[in-house]
Amino acid sequence: MNFLLVLAPILTLAVGGVVLMMLDAFQKEDGQLAMPTALLHFVAAATAFALWQRGIPADGAALVAPWLTIDRTGLFLAAVISFGGALASLLAGGYLAEHKIDRGEYYPLLAFGSAGAIMLAQSGDTLTLFLGLETMSLSVYALTGFRRSNARSAEAALKYFLLGSFAAAMLLFGAALLYAITGHTDYPGIAQALHPTAELPSDLVARAAEEMVRTVHTRISIFAMVLILVGLAFKIGAVPFHMWTPDAYEGAPTSTTAYMSVVVKAAAFGAFMRIMLVVFGDAGSASGTAGWPAILAWIAVLTMTIGNLMALTQTSVKRMLAYSSIAHAGFILLGVLTAPKEGGIGVQAQASVLFYLAGYAVTNVGVFAALALAGRRGAEAVSFDDLAGYARRHPAAGFALAFFLLSLTGIPPTVGFFAKFYVVRATLDAGYTTLAIIAMLNSAVSAYYYLGVLVKMYMRDPAPGASQAAPNKSFYIVFTILVSAFLVLHMGMNPQRWLALGLEAVTPIAAAAPSAP
């Protein structure tokens, strides 16, 4: 029973996905699976929360170790993924029906994708890392191209699939190199083999041979680390591995875009942080001057800066939000590269990453739900010009979109402000003052294009004869907006409470990193 209990979030979604397939086969009409899929995700989130509250059964966790690491970090991410998937399911119920593309196979794909995402976030072995990654990715590829009759959607799915397959191959090759030099696929075993504690032989010949072997292994491990870093950087949409993001976000149905921006990002960052801190968490690999944090520092700066600069030039709302998502990935990377710091600084940085992922999840689902609300069939908000005067014609719908954009900007008392604040504070505490300044400057740049949407909605009139967005009056979408808005305000007005949950969650990761040789 304890074995099943620790796997409850994954099993709930995986078994539920099969049940949804059966329901789809026997239902007479499409469009009736949104609520069951949302409930399925809510149950998965509730089981993760229950495990957190009642305690993780040690014997159950031991049975799935080392393939899956059942700890509070994994449960936190499982709850974020499941809750984000639930809101995306409700959003799909309103959006797909309005645009006449509501088919039953959409919802099992959501369930299987979320199960793979949780497996990815909780992976403790390169085999489950790859299995979770591919289960999640294959579902998202299909969801991206779900609007089959639309050429832009098909193109987005094909690009995402080809680039994603290439990135997955690089990650798999990196994992294979680690197995070749260590004989292990589990993270702790790899870490222990990469940093042996045994003394060198006293015999000069044997000593020279052992030193040569260790040097070769070190160089191969560095190459493998870079390959794994590239594979995961693709999934989070970090520069220069972000090329798929704008096309996929624009071509996919809005509900799929919301799902990708929340579930895929949370799972990839969870795996990213775990594998870098456990496998490559030694003093040499995690050095701020010559280790992977130094590489991530450059990637974070490029991701924030290029993401924001490209967002400034966009005329499509979804492409703007895609580049915005890239810029937010750069902010989260600041927390990841600060995480190896010793003592409370590293723990605070890891907690800030989890807080950011949770806050970004509810905010991003909310902003895409508000965009879907401005998306009645034939009067959908595609470009900035489509939103001209929208808030004056439809005050409540316009306010919903403005509210979530203000959270993405980082305006208090929304959660977006405190998400950025905690990451920047951790960066400053770690001594990365220049990175913190660049992050604040980028936040100011992002305000320009976010507030540009508000200017269009409140202060501009539509051009004569131009298309105008009109609200999609769906209960599912309105409910999604209300839940997201409540959480954005609740997390923004009680940030210490949520950060405390993050601090409680990250302790197992901090303790799992191998000590310096």
NORTAQUI-V337068 format. One record per backbone hydrogen bond with DSSP energy under -1.0 kcal/mol. NH is the residue of the N-H (numbers start at 1). CO is the residue of the C=O. Records with the same first field share a line. If there is no record, write none. Layout:
NH = CO / CO
//
This chain:
5 = 1
6 = 2
8 = 5
11 = 7
12 = 8
13 = 9
14 = 10
15 = 11
16 = 12
17 = 13
18 = 14
19 = 15
20 = 16
21 = 17
22 = 18
23 = 19
24 = 20
25 = 21
26 = 22
27 = 23
37 = 33
38 = 34
39 = 35
40 = 36
41 = 37
42 = 38
43 = 39
44 = 40
45 = 41
46 = 42
47 = 43
48 = 44
49 = 45
50 = 46
51 = 47
52 = 48
53 = 49
54 = 50
55 = 51
61 = 57
62 = 58
63 = 59
64 = 60
68 = 64
69 = 122
71 = 69
75 = 71
76 = 72
77 = 73
78 = 74
79 = 75
80 = 76
81 = 77
82 = 78
83 = 79
84 = 80
85 = 81
86 = 82
87 = 83
88 = 84
89 = 85
90 = 86
91 = 87
92 = 88
93 = 89
94 = 90
95 = 91
96 = 92
98 = 94
99 = 95
100 = 97
101 = 96
103 = 101
106 = 103
107 = 104
109 = 105
110 = 106
111 = 107
112 = 108
113 = 109
114 = 110
115 = 111
116 = 112
117 = 113
118 = 114
119 = 115
120 = 116
121 = 117
122 = 118
124 = 67
126 = 185
129 = 125
130 = 126
131 = 127
132 = 128
133 = 129
134 = 130
135 = 131
136 = 132
137 = 133
138 = 134
139 = 135
140 = 136
141 = 137
142 = 138
143 = 139
144 = 140
145 = 141
146 = 143
148 = 146
150 = 147
154 = 150
155 = 151
156 = 152
157 = 153
158 = 154
159 = 155
160 = 156
161 = 157
162 = 158
163 = 159
164 = 160
165 = 161
166 = 162
167 = 163
168 = 164
169 = 165
170 = 166
171 = 167
172 = 168
173 = 169
174 = 170
175 = 171
176 = 172
177 = 173
178 = 174
179 = 175
180 = 176
181 = 177
182 = 178
183 = 179
187 = 124
190 = 186
191 = 187
192 = 188
193 = 189
194 = 190
195 = 191
207 = 203
208 = 204
209 = 205
210 = 206
211 = 207
212 = 208
213 = 209
214 = 210
215 = 211
216 = 212
217 = 213
218 = 214
219 = 215
220 = 216
221 = 217
222 = 218
223 = 219
224 = 220
225 = 221
226 = 222
227 = 223
228 = 224
229 = 225
230 = 226
231 = 227
232 = 228
233 = 229
234 = 230
236 = 232
238 = 233
241 = 238
245 = 242
248 = 244
249 = 245
250 = 246
251 = 247
252 = 248
257 = 253
258 = 254
259 = 255
260 = 256
261 = 257
262 = 258
263 = 259
265 = 260
266 = 262
267 = 263
268 = 264
269 = 265
270 = 266
271 = 267
272 = 268
273 = 269
274 = 270
275 = 271
276 = 272
277 = 273
278 = 274
279 = 275
280 = 275
286 = 282
287 = 284
291 = 287
292 = 285
295 = 291
296 = 292
297 = 293
298 = 294
299 = 295
300 = 296
301 = 297
302 = 298
303 = 299
304 = 300
305 = 301
306 = 302
307 = 303
308 = 304
309 = 305
310 = 306
311 = 307
312 = 308
314 = 311
317 = 382
320 = 316
321 = 317
322 = 318
323 = 319
324 = 320
325 = 321
326 = 322
327 = 323
328 = 324
329 = 325
330 = 326
331 = 327
332 = 328
333 = 329
334 = 330
336 = 332
337 = 333
338 = 334
341 = 338
347 = 343
348 = 344
349 = 345
350 = 346
351 = 347
352 = 348
353 = 349
354 = 350
355 = 351
356 = 352
357 = 353
358 = 354
359 = 355
360 = 356
361 = 357
362 = 358
363 = 359
364 = 360
365 = 361
366 = 362
367 = 363
368 = 364
369 = 365
370 = 366
371 = 367
372 = 368
373 = 369
374 = 370
375 = 372
376 = 470
379 = 376
381 = 374
384 = 315
387 = 384
388 = 385
389 = 456
390 = 387
393 = 389
394 = 390
398 = 394
399 = 395
400 = 396
401 = 397
402 = 398
403 = 399
404 = 400
405 = 401
406 = 402
407 = 403
408 = 404
409 = 405
410 = 406
411 = 406
414 = 411
419 = 415
420 = 416
421 = 417
422 = 418
423 = 419
424 = 420
425 = 421
426 = 422
427 = 423
428 = 424
429 = 425
430 = 426
431 = 428
432 = 427
433 = 431
436 = 432
437 = 433
438 = 434
439 = 435
440 = 436
441 = 437
442 = 438
443 = 439
444 = 440
445 = 441
446 = 442
447 = 443
448 = 445
450 = 446
451 = 447
452 = 448
454 = 450
455 = 451
456 = 452
457 = 453
458 = 454
459 = 455
466 = 463
469 = 386
470 = 379
472 = 373
474 = 472
478 = 474
479 = 475
480 = 476
481 = 477
482 = 478
483 = 479
484 = 480
485 = 481
486 = 482
487 = 483
488 = 484
489 = 485
490 = 486
491 = 487
492 = 488
493 = 489
494 = 490
498 = 494
499 = 495
500 = 496
501 = 497
502 = 498
503 = 499
504 = 500
505 = 501
506 = 502
510 = 506
511 = 507
512 = 508
//
